[in-house]
Amino acid sequence: MAKQDGIIPLKGTIDKITFYKSGDGYLARKKTGLDANRIATDPAFERTRETGAEFTRAGEATKLLSDSLRSYLLLASDSKLPSRLTKAMMAVIKADATNIRGKRNVIDGEAVLLKGFDFNINGRLKSTVTQQYVTALTRVTGQLKVDFPIFIPVKKIKAPDSATHFTISAIGVEANFEAKTYVLDEKDTGVLPWTGDPTAAISLAPTVTPNSTHLLFLILGITFFMSENGAYYPLKDMAYNSLAIVDVNGQ
């Protein structure tokens, strides 16, 4: 892969060189001459097929989790989220010690590796919210809980200049990666003022299916608002709006 350096960017294929645009600019790469059928059947490409199968599972897991959080990602995500999350899912799959290479999956992998994953790399949760909190995931009841003590917003939350208010959301996701389905519940604080006055203690407890055998994710997000004439307008500020996986419960 090489960057195009000409005045006029190219798209298409010329003499087995493919020119295209990506998030990193205009690039060029040599077109492969490998036959798809050969890759699918030739023993020499067995490792390639194994890697491809696991990469497909990682991509499917990324899509399911992203789909479940679609409305939240509109305000807190970055342009490289799909590739970053797929890479994280591949790490989970590679940690699967139950199945052989090519058969490894997210369900039998180490999903706890996703704890701390930020959906918005430009607005990391730990940078935006410095107040400590406690999480508790209870599989028997399906409750995924986060508790904040009393804190002063202007001291513990980093906000954009135009923000006057904020909302903290706790999202519980029960992900069935095998069936490609999910259950989601969300609880939030409502709109709170970003001031020097202390909050009340905050306890948010979304609930999914009791005694579920699927992976459980607790995701914490913060969104900022500007108050004007009694109405609250969400700020699409990707440097501050944050969304991250703060706890995971495997099988």
KETORNU-368484 format. One record per residue (C-alpha): x, y, z; residue in one letter. Coordinates in Angstrom, 3 decimals, decimal comma, always signed. Layout:
N
+----------+----------+----------+------+
:        X :        Y :        Z : rest :
+----------+----------+----------+------+
:        X :        Y :        Z :    A :
...
+----------+----------+----------+------+
***
This chain:
251
+----------+----------+----------+------+
:        X :        Y :        Z : rest :
+----------+----------+----------+------+
:   +0,000 :   +0,000 :   +0,000 :    M :
:   +1,395 :   +3,421 :   -0,977 :    A :
:   +0,101 :   +6,978 :   -0,831 :    K :
:   -0,650 :   +8,809 :   -4,072 :    Q :
:   +1,554 :  +11,848 :   -4,491 :    D :
:   +0,178 :  +13,365 :   -7,687 :    G :
:   -1,755 :  +16,600 :   -8,147 :    I :
:   -4,858 :  +14,751 :   -9,382 :    I :
:   -5,925 :  +11,781 :   -7,205 :    P :
:   -6,763 :   +8,614 :   -9,122 :    L :
:   -9,457 :   +5,978 :   -8,676 :    K :
:   -9,652 :   +2,640 :  -10,485 :    G :
:   -7,138 :   +0,090 :  -11,787 :    T :
:   -4,277 :   +0,714 :  -14,223 :    I :
:   -1,737 :   -2,012 :  -15,116 :    D :
:   -2,666 :   -4,120 :  -12,060 :    K :
:   -2,311 :   -1,122 :   -9,721 :    I :
:   -5,539 :   -0,190 :   -7,913 :    T :
:   -6,011 :   +3,454 :   -6,917 :    F :
:   -8,582 :   +4,240 :   -4,212 :    Y :
:   -9,601 :   +6,633 :   -1,447 :    K :
:   -9,585 :   +5,631 :   +2,232 :    S :
:   -9,792 :   +7,363 :   +5,595 :    G :
:   -6,027 :   +7,868 :   +5,338 :    D :
:   -6,212 :   +9,649 :   +1,985 :    G :
:   -5,684 :   +8,483 :   -1,595 :    Y :
:   -3,758 :   +5,216 :   -1,734 :    L :
:   -2,512 :   +2,684 :   -4,272 :    A :
:   -1,883 :   -1,059 :   -4,065 :    R :
:   -0,977 :   -3,882 :   -6,399 :    K :
:   -3,964 :   -5,912 :   -7,555 :    K :
:   -3,716 :   -9,539 :   -6,488 :    T :
:   -3,813 :  -12,228 :   -9,120 :    G :
:   -4,943 :  -15,007 :   -6,773 :    L :
:   -7,997 :  -16,961 :   -7,800 :    D :
:  -10,783 :  -17,050 :   -5,178 :    A :
:  -11,408 :  -20,748 :   -5,765 :    N :
:   -7,737 :  -21,544 :   -5,198 :    R :
:   -7,749 :  -19,674 :   -1,898 :    I :
:  -10,876 :  -21,590 :   -0,860 :    A :
:   -9,504 :  -25,068 :   -1,709 :    T :
:   -5,698 :  -25,097 :   -1,963 :    D :
:   -4,046 :  -26,614 :   +1,173 :    P :
:   -1,353 :  -23,969 :   +0,870 :    A :
:   -3,925 :  -21,356 :   +1,880 :    F :
:   -5,298 :  -23,195 :   +4,907 :    E :
:   -3,896 :  -20,576 :   +7,302 :    R :
:   -5,441 :  -17,852 :   +5,158 :    T :
:   -8,845 :  -19,535 :   +5,350 :    R :
:   -8,568 :  -19,935 :   +9,119 :    E :
:   -7,675 :  -16,283 :   +9,563 :    T :
:  -10,491 :  -15,274 :   +7,212 :    G :
:  -13,062 :  -17,298 :   +9,150 :    A :
:  -12,058 :  -15,725 :  +12,446 :    E :
:  -11,914 :  -12,251 :  +10,948 :    F :
:  -15,470 :  -12,756 :   +9,669 :    T :
:  -16,635 :  -13,668 :  +13,182 :    R :
:  -14,907 :  -10,586 :  +14,572 :    A :
:  -16,622 :   -8,421 :  +11,965 :    G :
:  -20,028 :   -9,934 :  +12,740 :    E :
:  -19,518 :   -9,360 :  +16,477 :    A :
:  -18,491 :   -5,764 :  +15,788 :    T :
:  -21,627 :   -5,192 :  +13,724 :    K :
:  -23,931 :   -6,669 :  +16,374 :    L :
:  -22,499 :   -4,583 :  +19,212 :    L :
:  -22,421 :   -1,443 :  +17,045 :    S :
:  -26,017 :   -1,993 :  +15,917 :    D :
:  -27,157 :   -2,286 :  +19,527 :    S :
:  -25,544 :   +1,073 :  +20,337 :    L :
:  -26,382 :   +2,874 :  +17,095 :    R :
:  -28,327 :   +5,769 :  +18,660 :    S :
:  -25,525 :   +6,430 :  +21,160 :    Y :
:  -22,766 :   +6,210 :  +18,547 :    L :
:  -24,325 :   +9,116 :  +16,647 :    L :
:  -23,024 :  +11,385 :  +19,415 :    L :
:  -19,952 :   +9,466 :  +20,580 :    A :
:  -17,863 :   +7,607 :  +17,997 :    S :
:  -14,885 :   +8,133 :  +15,714 :    D :
:  -14,290 :   +7,415 :  +12,033 :    S :
:  -12,064 :   +4,401 :  +12,725 :    K :
:  -14,404 :   +2,736 :  +15,228 :    L :
:  -15,285 :   -0,266 :  +12,989 :    P :
:  -11,643 :   -1,209 :  +12,408 :    S :
:  -10,652 :   -0,559 :  +16,043 :    R :
:  -13,520 :   -2,643 :  +17,428 :    L :
:  -12,891 :   -5,454 :  +14,944 :    T :
:   -9,238 :   -5,524 :  +16,024 :    K :
:  -10,350 :   -5,729 :  +19,665 :    A :
:  -12,770 :   -8,550 :  +18,800 :    M :
:   -9,929 :  -10,410 :  +17,056 :    M :
:   -7,910 :  -10,202 :  +20,283 :    A :
:  -10,871 :  -11,753 :  +22,124 :    V :
:  -11,103 :  -14,544 :  +19,537 :    I :
:   -7,375 :  -15,286 :  +19,620 :    K :
:   -7,654 :  -15,740 :  +23,400 :    A :
:  -10,090 :  -18,643 :  +22,884 :    D :
:   -8,308 :  -21,635 :  +24,423 :    A :
:  -11,221 :  -24,035 :  +23,804 :    T :
:  -11,365 :  -24,256 :  +20,013 :    N :
:   -8,700 :  -24,839 :  +17,364 :    I :
:   -7,423 :  -22,108 :  +15,057 :    R :
:  -10,078 :  -21,229 :  +12,488 :    G :
:  -12,881 :  -22,302 :  +14,847 :    K :
:  -12,131 :  -19,822 :  +17,633 :    R :
:  -14,889 :  -17,348 :  +18,455 :    N :
:  -15,943 :  -14,442 :  +20,662 :    V :
:  -18,190 :  -16,584 :  +22,880 :    I :
:  -15,341 :  -18,855 :  +24,005 :    D :
:  -12,744 :  -16,087 :  +23,929 :    G :
:  -11,760 :  -13,615 :  +26,631 :    E :
:  -14,470 :  -10,955 :  +26,277 :    A :
:  -13,130 :   -9,244 :  +29,382 :    V :
:  -10,406 :   -7,864 :  +27,087 :    L :
:  -13,058 :   -5,449 :  +25,815 :    L :
:  -13,355 :   -3,791 :  +29,222 :    K :
:  -12,203 :   -0,193 :  +28,900 :    G :
:  -12,834 :   -0,022 :  +25,131 :    F :
:  -13,715 :   +3,537 :  +24,047 :    D :
:  -16,147 :   +3,922 :  +21,159 :    F :
:  -14,927 :   +7,493 :  +20,687 :    N :
:  -11,132 :   +7,574 :  +20,642 :    I :
:  -11,240 :  +11,394 :  +20,521 :    N :
:  -13,286 :  +11,625 :  +23,726 :    G :
:  -12,097 :   +8,903 :  +26,087 :    R :
:  -14,373 :   +8,281 :  +29,055 :    L :
:  -11,521 :   +8,333 :  +31,589 :    K :
:  -10,456 :  +11,752 :  +30,317 :    S :
:  -13,967 :  +13,207 :  +30,378 :    T :
:  -15,228 :  +11,687 :  +33,642 :    V :
:  -12,596 :  +11,596 :  +36,380 :    T :
:  -15,016 :  +10,767 :  +39,186 :    Q :
:  -14,592 :   +7,181 :  +40,407 :    Q :
:  -17,563 :   +4,797 :  +40,220 :    Y :
:  -18,345 :   +1,183 :  +41,079 :    V :
:  -19,887 :   -1,433 :  +38,772 :    T :
:  -21,636 :   -4,704 :  +39,572 :    A :
:  -22,979 :   -7,263 :  +37,075 :    L :
:  -25,351 :   -9,884 :  +38,506 :    T :
:  -26,147 :  -12,646 :  +36,026 :    R :
:  -28,898 :  -14,224 :  +38,166 :    V :
:  -31,048 :  -11,076 :  +38,122 :    T :
:  -29,702 :   -9,676 :  +34,850 :    G :
:  -28,904 :   -6,395 :  +36,583 :    Q :
:  -25,903 :   -4,372 :  +35,372 :    L :
:  -25,303 :   -1,587 :  +37,859 :    K :
:  -23,088 :   +1,478 :  +38,199 :    V :
:  -22,916 :   +3,692 :  +41,296 :    D :
:  -21,446 :   +7,191 :  +41,641 :    F :
:  -20,945 :   +8,917 :  +44,983 :    P :
:  -21,847 :  +12,581 :  +45,430 :    I :
:  -19,514 :  +14,726 :  +43,300 :    F :
:  -19,125 :  +18,261 :  +41,960 :    I :
:  -19,615 :  +18,261 :  +38,153 :    P :
:  -17,235 :  +21,114 :  +37,277 :    V :
:  -14,460 :  +19,365 :  +39,213 :    K :
:  -15,014 :  +15,810 :  +38,025 :    K :
:  -16,370 :  +16,208 :  +34,480 :    I :
:  -14,498 :  +17,860 :  +31,613 :    K :
:  -17,027 :  +19,640 :  +29,395 :    A :
:  -16,954 :  +21,682 :  +26,168 :    P :
:  -17,121 :  +25,467 :  +26,530 :    D :
:  -20,745 :  +25,739 :  +25,381 :    S :
:  -22,053 :  +22,981 :  +27,682 :    A :
:  -24,449 :  +23,902 :  +30,468 :    T :
:  -25,799 :  +20,425 :  +31,269 :    H :
:  -24,948 :  +16,734 :  +30,874 :    F :
:  -26,483 :  +13,285 :  +31,068 :    T :
:  -24,810 :  +10,078 :  +32,230 :    I :
:  -26,207 :   +6,904 :  +30,673 :    S :
:  -25,703 :   +3,269 :  +31,626 :    A :
:  -26,477 :   +0,798 :  +28,844 :    I :
:  -26,772 :   -2,920 :  +29,473 :    G :
:  -26,322 :   -5,197 :  +26,459 :    V :
:  -26,903 :   -8,953 :  +26,431 :    E :
:  -25,222 :  -10,105 :  +23,223 :    A :
:  -25,977 :  -13,446 :  +21,579 :    N :
:  -23,220 :  -13,494 :  +18,979 :    F :
:  -24,191 :  -16,946 :  +17,750 :    E :
:  -27,799 :  -16,024 :  +16,909 :    A :
:  -26,819 :  -12,412 :  +16,060 :    K :
:  -29,406 :  -10,972 :  +18,460 :    T :
:  -29,220 :   -8,731 :  +21,499 :    Y :
:  -31,240 :   -7,434 :  +24,434 :    V :
:  -30,668 :   -3,846 :  +25,540 :    L :
:  -31,789 :   -1,739 :  +28,475 :    D :
:  -30,732 :   +1,801 :  +29,326 :    E :
:  -31,015 :   +4,015 :  +32,364 :    K :
:  -29,845 :   +7,623 :  +32,619 :    D :
:  -29,631 :  +10,470 :  +35,086 :    T :
:  -31,788 :  +12,834 :  +33,113 :    G :
:  -30,328 :  +16,230 :  +32,288 :    V :
:  -28,104 :  +17,524 :  +35,120 :    L :
:  -26,543 :  +20,999 :  +35,447 :    P :
:  -22,795 :  +21,281 :  +34,919 :    W :
:  -22,124 :  +23,529 :  +37,899 :    T :
:  -20,179 :  +23,740 :  +41,144 :    G :
:  -23,103 :  +22,375 :  +43,123 :    D :
:  -22,801 :  +18,747 :  +44,267 :    P :
:  -24,964 :  +16,077 :  +42,662 :    T :
:  -26,939 :  +13,508 :  +44,596 :    A :
:  -25,488 :   +9,987 :  +44,694 :    A :
:  -26,192 :   +8,335 :  +41,332 :    I :
:  -27,233 :   +4,698 :  +40,876 :    S :
:  -28,112 :   +3,379 :  +37,410 :    L :
:  -29,149 :   -0,253 :  +36,909 :    A :
:  -30,222 :   -1,409 :  +33,441 :    P :
:  -31,557 :   -4,971 :  +33,445 :    T :
:  -31,383 :   -7,671 :  +30,770 :    V :
:  -32,557 :  -11,310 :  +30,790 :    T :
:  -32,170 :  -13,011 :  +34,207 :    P :
:  -29,922 :  -16,107 :  +34,172 :    N :
:  -28,806 :  -15,373 :  +30,612 :    S :
:  -26,059 :  -17,580 :  +29,208 :    T :
:  -24,873 :  -14,873 :  +26,812 :    H :
:  -22,194 :  -12,199 :  +27,147 :    L :
:  -23,188 :   -9,158 :  +29,196 :    L :
:  -21,752 :   -5,688 :  +28,628 :    F :
:  -22,161 :   -2,590 :  +30,789 :    L :
:  -21,495 :   +0,555 :  +28,776 :    I :
:  -21,243 :   +4,029 :  +30,259 :    L :
:  -21,754 :   +7,211 :  +28,291 :    G :
:  -21,895 :  +10,939 :  +28,849 :    I :
:  -23,553 :  +13,483 :  +26,571 :    T :
:  -23,416 :  +17,259 :  +26,892 :    F :
:  -26,189 :  +19,782 :  +26,298 :    F :
:  -26,629 :  +23,503 :  +25,855 :    M :
:  -29,643 :  +25,077 :  +27,531 :    S :
:  -31,460 :  +27,801 :  +25,608 :    E :
:  -34,918 :  +29,226 :  +26,306 :    N :
:  -35,806 :  +26,307 :  +28,530 :    G :
:  -34,825 :  +23,649 :  +25,959 :    A :
:  -31,794 :  +21,345 :  +25,989 :    Y :
:  -29,838 :  +20,796 :  +22,787 :    Y :
:  -27,349 :  +17,883 :  +22,598 :    P :
:  -23,842 :  +18,932 :  +21,576 :    L :
:  -22,263 :  +16,777 :  +18,879 :    K :
:  -18,827 :  +17,457 :  +20,290 :    D :
:  -16,713 :  +14,377 :  +19,580 :    M :
:  -13,892 :  +15,702 :  +21,754 :    A :
:  -16,000 :  +15,302 :  +24,899 :    Y :
:  -18,998 :  +13,024 :  +24,354 :    N :
:  -17,837 :   +9,636 :  +25,593 :    S :
:  -19,005 :   +6,028 :  +25,449 :    L :
:  -17,042 :   +3,058 :  +26,790 :    A :
:  -17,388 :   -0,540 :  +27,959 :    I :
:  -16,841 :   -0,383 :  +31,727 :    V :
:  -17,615 :   -3,996 :  +32,671 :    D :
:  -18,051 :   -7,390 :  +31,009 :    V :
:  -19,507 :  -10,647 :  +32,299 :    N :
:  -18,752 :  -13,785 :  +30,294 :    G :
:  -20,432 :  -17,149 :  +30,643 :    Q :
+----------+----------+----------+------+
***
